[in-house]
Amino acid sequence: MEEKLNELKALLSEVYDLEHVAALLHWDQSTYMPKGGVSARGRQLAMLEKLAHEKMVDPKMGRLLDALVPYEESLPDTSDDASLIRVARRKFEKASRVPASFMAEFSTHKAKTYHVWTEARPANDFSMVQPYLEKTLEYSRKLADYFPGYEHIADPLIDYSDEGMKASTLRKLFADLRKELVPLVQAVTEQPPVDDSVLKQHYPEKDQWSFGVQVMEALGYDFNRGRQDKTHHPFMTKFSLGDVRITTRFKENDLSEALFSSIHEAGHAMYEQGIRMEYEGTPLAGGTSSGVHESQSRLWENIVGRSRPFWEHFYPKLQRRFPEQLKDVSLDTFHRAINKVQPSLIRTDADELTYNLHVMIRFDLELALLEGKLAVKDLPEAWRERYTSDLGVTPPDDRDGVLQDVHWHADTIGGVFQGYTIGNILSAQYYDAALNTHPEIPDQIRQGEFTALRGWLTENIYRHGSKFTTEELTKRATGSSLSIDPYVRYLKRKFGELYL
């Protein structure tokens, strides 16, 4: 059996390498590639995706997986080999349902759509990208139809990024969370507004960059196995466990934009850097799901990065970096400014209380598009209506409305946003579990020390890669299934102290 297992690993390693070469081209497209490279890049990505797909559905892969069933059944479910075979089989079965020609065609389309979006958003012109989105919707529906038997057409798309989740489950989860959020948002926004003008002064980009790097190094992002670059829409990507990169964007009149984007993406990257090196080259060398991945970015960005203990340590350093802007600004004033609650237009700029309402709007619109209840041409108006009704703000244009996110322009329509709210919920659940084991964590954070928290996350989340499902991982780490209760308690406690 060892020989067959090694053959399986060799095949999987080829798929892994092809996928990560494609990731390198995606990274380049989003950072340094000149406009003239768009057409060729789409062709190159399509070729790589087709090759990876063909390798994944190679009949030899199926024969090896079948031959390894007795070996898998002889092992404990949690063993590395059993987990590898199980995860590889899931990937093989999903890939086998989708023709390689479709994947290549869709990949080419996504590359073109992304490029059009990078021009359409600055131009505030939805009509530029509308025909591409209409085609994306067709591709998304067709992809779902390769997995018949679903309850909702979005279910196969959701399952790609959050295994086991369904539209019906998410609708209930989001409805339960909304019941808690709406009255809390209302109570907070009825209080006198917080002045965040301290964040809107001039902060030179080079100084923002160097301070952000200082923070990320302290948190534990390893720059020997990663780097940071600039882009339109911040993201994390991985080419191997030894090369995990992040991107950010800067506004010289907004201190919080790049800083919290960098912490967020570093949270993603530390997850990938913490995966056991033995998993390199296999399907286990990645995050469990989009929800678990987002739990790590949101935990570091918000629960840690916007906490008072964190800034008790870092605020004096920030004042030394920007003495002219911050010398007369107290820690209390700064802490309230970075936690200001105000319904806004942009998801990535949203405060913790209203953020999930942004996600729910997108989730509902995705479902309506997939169900055929909403046409792409009507999406901008539907977007404006939901923002007006749900958040009390109306986008003045499409640039800060329907065009603000990259997701639908670089991926499917469906299954791309729910992970943010799942991640927010899990971030508090995991942090609570870490505190139960290490009650000294807040005091360590006050000293700029993150060893206990990072150690708990490495032991319980990072090192496992995608060995367990979200449900399995969460039960192992916290003793219970996904629950909104720790997250709701966290929000009520934090914003009650700040506002009420």
Protein Blocks (a to p, Z undefined) as FASTA:
>chain_A
ZZmmmmmmmmmmmmmmmmmmmmmmmmmmmmmmcfklmmmmmmmmmmmmmmmmmmmmgmkl
mmmmmmmmmmmmmpcfkbmklmmmmmmmmmmmmmmmpcfklmmmmmmmmmmmmmmmmmmm
mnopaklmmmmmmmmmmmmmmmmmmmghifblklmmmmmmmghiafklmmmmmmmmmmmm
mmmmmmmmmpccddfklmmmccdfklmmmmmmmmmmmnopafklgccdddfbdcdddfbf
klccddddddfkbfklmmmmmmmmmmmmmmmmmpcfklgoiaklccfblklmmmmmmmmm
mmmmmpmklmmmmmmmmmmmmmmlmmmpcfklmmmmmmcccddfblklpcfklmmmmmmm
mmmmmmmmmnopacfklmmmmmmmmmmmmnopacfbfklmmmmpmklmmmceehjlmmmm
mmmmmmmmmmmmmmmmmmmlmmmmmnopaklmmmmmmmmmmmnmmmbcfklmmmmmnopa
cdfklmmmmmmmmmmmmmZZ
